[in-house]
């Protein structure tokens, strides 16, 4: 029996097809009862879609939540997300600590431009301030959620004796440099990679990889495509640049392919994707790294008119032959508030 993962990302709960008021009406129109109602409707949309096929019904070995629970750092989105995630726990979508949440760029406080002697000057917020509300959101979720480390990254090992091989899930926080002058810029960092990956081989680590385990990573930002930037974009003022990518994608992809990771999941771009790559050095052949991107679940944005999420079945063989993705695109329904 294959390992089964549910990947949901980019919910943007404070700008969904069920509730998307103007910014000036956010507080007036919101209440705890409304949060429960919206969360319940969004949960039923997901559950109904998964029930359409026996292959996609819960429970799953893990539920990966790829970030952007809210939109533009709004507390109302966190309130809806909190109740939605609790429903995943209460309805048994995954075992205890089997729900793995990562932050998205909309979940951190990017601060604001501060003009002093230099017009357009930027005053970045300390990470402790930028991540404060997201960390409080995680604390409020209670039991059933896998806890993060200082980097907000996650590591979990799933193992069933009948499979013979375990599944290592590594969540890498890519929202570490998000701010006004770097909107949409993702960054993982070698410091985070070293801390997380060294732990997999540390005999004293709580989560240690065993020989033969399948390695799966997930981030919020998209590592592909990697493109050159045109001069008009580069020459814009810092607070006017609109770039959306993983700034250290080459080093992250090189590390993952070198260490034998089989699968990388991501969101952020609101586009479905399934590609594979084998590293950059032809002298050292490597097993392919499958990169699977998902669109947005429930966001009411110009490029989103359907729910996107995926169920992935991973057989304990070469993942290039044993990965079976079920990619969903379900029209958004229900009344809009």
N, C-alpha and C positions, 0 to 999 in steps of 0.2 A: 504493500500500500504506500503510495507516494506521500511525501510531506506536502501540506497544503497551506498556502499563504493568501491572505486578503490584503491588497494594497489599495488604500484610499488616500487621496491627497488633494490639497488646494480646495478645501470646502468653502472658505470665505463666508462663514455663517452670518456675518453682519452685512452681507450684500448678496443674498440668495434670491431665488425666484419666489420664495415664500415671504421674505421680509427684506425690503431694500428702500428704506425711507431716505429723504434728504438729510444731510448731516445736521442741519439745525433742528430737526425733529426727532433725532435719535433718542434722547432722554425722555421726551414727552410721550413717545409712543411705546416705550419699553417697560416691561414688568417681569418679575419672576415667573408669573403664570404664562406670559407670552413666550418666555424662553423655553419652558417645558413643552408648550404646545408646538412650537416650531421644531424643537429637537425631536419630538415624537413623530411628527410628520416626515422629517428627513430620515429618521430611522426606518420607518415603515417603507419609504421609497427604496431604501437599500435592501431591506429584508425581503420585500416582494420580488425584486429583481433576482436576488440570489436563489429564491425558491422556485424559479422557473425551470431549473435543471437539477437533477440529482447530483451532478458533478460539482455544483457550486454551492450547495447548501452548507451552512455552518454545522458543527464547529470547525475551526481552523487551528492549525498548530501555532499560528501567530497572526496578529492583525497589525500591519505596518501602516502607521499614520504619518504621512510625509510632510505635514506642516501647512501653514496658512490656514489655521483654524478660524481666524478672524480676518477682517479687511481693514487696512490702515490702522492697525493697533487698537481697534475699538473694543472696549470692555464687553459690550453686548455680544460680540461674536464669541468671546471666551465663555460667557455665561451659557450660551446655546451649546457650544462644544462640550462643556463640562457635562451637561445633562445627556447629550447624545452619546458620549463615551460611556457614561454610566449605564446606559441602555445596552451597549455592546457587552458590558461586563455582566449585567443582570440576566441577559438572554443567552449567556454562555457561548459567545462567539469565539472565545479562545480560553485556554486554561489560565490559572492564576499567573500574573506577571507576563502574560502572553500578548498584551496590547502594548505596542512600542511607539510612542509619540516623539517626533522630532519637530523642532521649530521651523517655521518658514519665515521669509523676509517680512511678511506682514505681521508676524507675531512679536517682533521686536520694535522698540521705540527708536526711530531713526533720528530723533532730535529735530532741531530747526536751525536754519541759517541765522547767524548772529553778526550783524554789521557793526564793526568798530571803526577803526581808522581806514580799513580796507573794505570797500563795498563788496558785498557778496561773500565775506569771510564766513567760514564754517566753524562751529564749535561742536565737535563730536562729543557724544555722551560717553561716560565710562561704561564698560560692559555691564558692571553691576547694576547700573541704572537702566540701561537699554533692555536688559533681560529680566528686570524685576517682576513685571506683571506676568510674564510667561512662566517664571519659576513659581510664582504664587498660584497660577493656574494649575501647574503640575501638582503642587502640594494639596490643592483642594480636591483633586481627583480621587485621593484615597487609595485603598488597597485594590489590587488587580492590575495595576499599571507597573511596568518595569521602570525602576528608578534610574535617573541619569547620573552621570558623574559631573565633575566640575566643568567639563567642556560641553555639557548637555548631550554627550554622545551615549550610546547604548550598546550593550553586548549581551546576547542570550544564546545558549546552546539548547537545541531541541534534539532529543534522542529517543528513539523507540527501538527496543532490542531486536524486533523482527526485521528492521531495516538494515541493521549492521553498520550503518554509517550515520553519524550525527549531522546536524545542520547548525552552522554558526551564523548568527544574524548580527551584523555590525552596523549600527546607525551612526553616521558621521554628521555632526552639526556643521552646515555650510553657511550659516548666517552670522558670521563673526566679524564682518567689516561693514555690515549694512548701516548706512547713515545718509544724510541728506545729499551729500556730494557723491555717493556711491550706491544709488538706488538700483537694486537688482543684481548687484555684484555678489557672487558667492565666493566663499573662501573656507577651505577645510584646514589647511596648515599642517606642516610636517610634525609640529609638536603634538597635535591631537592624534595624527596617524601613529606616531611612535608610541604614545601612551596606550592607545587602544590595542595596537597590534602586538606590542611587546607583552601585554597582559595575556594574550592568547597562548604564549609559550612559557609563561611563568608558572613554575610548579606550585607556587603559593597563591595563584590567582583563583578567584571564585569561579570564573568561567574560563576554562582551559580547553583549547582545541585538541582533539585526539587524532591520531593518524587516520587518514581517510575521510575526515569530515569535509562536507561541502561548505564552502565559504560564500556568504551572501552579504553584500553591503547595500546600504541605502542612504541617500542624501535628499535634501530638498531641491537644490539647484541642478540644472541640466549640465552634464559634462560635455555633451556633444550637441551641435557641431562646435568645433573650434574654428573661429574665423578671424581674418584680418580686419582691422578697423579702418574705415576710410578717414582721410584727413578732416573732412567737414565735421564728423562726429567727435574726433579727438580734440579739435580746436574749440569746441563749445565750452562755455563756462562750466565749472565743476558741478554747480547745482542745476544745470540744464541738461547734462548728459543722461541719456536713457539707454543704458547698456544692461543686458540681462544674460549673465553667463557665470560659469564657475572659473574664477580668475586663475586658480592653480590646477585646472583640469589636467594638463599634461603630467604633472608630478603625482597627482592622485591616481590617474589611470595607470601610470607606470608602476606605482607601488602595488596596486591591486593585481595587475597582470603578473608582476614578478612574484608575488606571494601566492598566486594560484587561486585567486577569487574567481568564482564561476559566474556570478550574477551581480549586477548593479541596478538598483531600482531608483527612480527619481520622479520628481514632479516639476513644478514651477512654470514650465513653458506652456502648460495647458494644451499639450499635444501628445497624442499617442505615438509610441516609437518602439521598435524592436530591431536592434542591430547587434553585431558582434565585432570584436577586434581582438588582435593577438599580440599587442605590444608594439614597441617601436624598433626593436633591435632584431633584424633578420637572422643574426648569428645565433640567437638563443630562442629557438621555437618554443612557444608557450601554448597552453590550452586556451581556447577562445574565452573572452569575457563577454557575456551577453549583457547588453544594456537595454533595460525596459523602462520606458517613460509612460506616465499616465497623464491624462487630461484632468480637468477639474470636476469635482463632485459638487454640484448644486450652485456654483457661483453664477450670479446674474451679471455677467460682464459681456462686452460686445462680442467676444470670440467664444462664448460658451452658451449653447442652447440645449445641452444635454448633460446627463450625469455620465461621468467616466470613472471606472474603477476596474480592477483586474483580480481574478483568482488565478493563482499560479500553482501548478502541481509539479513537484520536483522529485523525480525518481532517483534512487541512490546509485546512479550510473553517471557517465559523462553528461554534464548538464546540457551540452549542446544537442544531445539526443533525448535527454530525459525531462526537458522543460516543456510543459504544456500550458500556455497562457490562454485564459478565457478573458478577452477584453470586451467590456460592456460599454455600449453607448445607448443610454436609455433616455428618451425625451423627458424633460422636466415637466412636471404636472402640478396640479393643485393651484388654489387661489393665491394671488400675490397680494400682500398687505401693503 
